Amino acid sequence: MTRPELPSTQQISAVLTDQELTVHARLIWTYLVVADQPQNGRSLAAALGMATNTVSGCMGVMRERGLVRRLNGTWIAQSLTPKEEGR
């Protein structure tokens, strides 16, 4: 599987400083950005020491915001578009 292009420093900063996202959501997104392959909810919970219901809730919020997408039962981080960076 080809690894997607990494987000820019500005995109990473926009997500990490987004006060509308929980700390858990920001941590999960960052982990997905650097992960070698897509992750499922259980693998994310285990790797990050979180409850699976915490991960699940964060994924729903991030999916609505366009920060992650689901592919074959796993999650992949997505970069913000330039319009979304200015939120």
Backbone torsions as a table, in degrees:
resi	resn	phi	psi	omega
1	MET	NA	133.8	179.1
2	THR	-79.4	131.5	179.9
3	ARG	-77.3	132.5	179.1
4	PRO	-66.5	159.0	178.6
5	GLU	-62.5	138.9	179.5
6	LEU	-70.9	146.8	177.1
7	PRO	-65.7	157.6	177.6
8	SER	-72.1	166.1	176.3
9	THR	-58.2	-39.4	179.7
10	GLN	-65.4	-40.5	179.0
11	GLN	-65.6	-43.5	178.3
12	ILE	-62.0	-45.5	179.5
13	SER	-61.1	-40.1	179.9
14	ALA	-61.0	-40.6	179.5
15	VAL	-73.3	-44.7	-175.6
16	LEU	-68.0	-21.2	179.7
17	THR	-105.5	4.8	-179.2
18	ASP	-74.1	104.8	-176.8
19	GLN	-72.3	-10.5	175.9
20	GLU	-78.8	-16.0	176.0
21	LEU	-96.6	143.9	175.8
22	THR	-71.3	162.4	175.8
23	VAL	-59.4	-38.7	179.0
24	HIS	-60.2	-45.2	-179.4
25	ALA	-62.9	-43.0	179.4
26	ARG	-63.4	-39.5	178.6
27	LEU	-66.4	-44.0	179.1
28	ILE	-61.8	-46.5	-179.9
29	TRP	-59.5	-44.5	-179.5
30	THR	-62.5	-42.5	177.8
31	TYR	-60.3	-44.5	179.3
32	LEU	-63.7	-34.2	179.2
33	VAL	-60.7	-40.7	-175.4
34	VAL	-96.9	-5.4	-179.2
35	ALA	-64.8	143.8	179.4
36	ASP	-70.6	-23.2	-179.2
37	GLN	-150.4	162.6	177.5
38	PRO	-56.7	153.9	-176.8
39	GLN	-124.0	147.3	171.6
40	ASN	-93.9	171.1	-176.5
41	GLY	-58.6	-41.1	-179.6
42	ARG	-66.6	-41.6	179.7
43	SER	-66.9	-36.1	176.0
44	LEU	-64.4	-45.8	-179.8
45	ALA	-60.4	-44.6	-179.4
46	ALA	-66.2	-45.0	-177.4
47	ALA	-65.8	-34.1	-174.5
48	LEU	-103.0	-0.1	178.3
49	GLY	67.3	37.0	-179.2
50	MET	-114.6	160.1	172.4
51	ALA	-72.8	146.8	-179.4
52	THR	-63.0	-32.3	178.8
53	ASN	-70.3	-29.0	174.9
54	THR	-66.4	-46.7	179.0
55	VAL	-61.2	-45.9	-178.6
56	SER	-59.0	-45.8	178.4
57	GLY	-62.2	-41.6	179.2
58	CYS	-65.4	-38.7	-178.0
59	MET	-64.2	-39.3	178.3
60	GLY	-61.0	-45.1	179.4
61	VAL	-64.6	-45.4	-178.3
62	MET	-68.8	-32.9	177.1
63	ARG	-64.2	-44.3	178.2
64	GLU	-60.8	-32.6	-179.1
65	ARG	-85.1	-5.5	179.9
66	GLY	80.0	18.1	-179.0
67	LEU	-88.1	-20.9	178.4
68	VAL	-139.6	159.4	172.3
69	ARG	-138.9	155.4	-178.5
70	ARG	-99.7	134.6	179.7
71	LEU	-138.6	113.7	178.7
72	ASN	51.4	44.0	177.4
73	GLY	80.6	6.0	178.4
74	THR	-123.7	165.3	-177.1
75	TRP	-109.5	142.7	178.0
76	ILE	-130.8	135.6	175.7
77	ALA	-73.0	145.0	175.1
78	GLN	-121.4	150.2	177.0
79	SER	-82.5	153.3	174.9
80	LEU	-74.3	148.0	171.4
81	THR	-79.6	158.1	-179.1
82	PRO	-53.5	-35.6	179.8
83	LYS	-64.0	-40.1	-177.4
84	GLU	-74.7	-25.2	-178.5
85	GLU	-61.6	-30.3	-176.1
86	GLY	-83.7	6.2	-178.8
87	ARG	-49.5	NA	NA
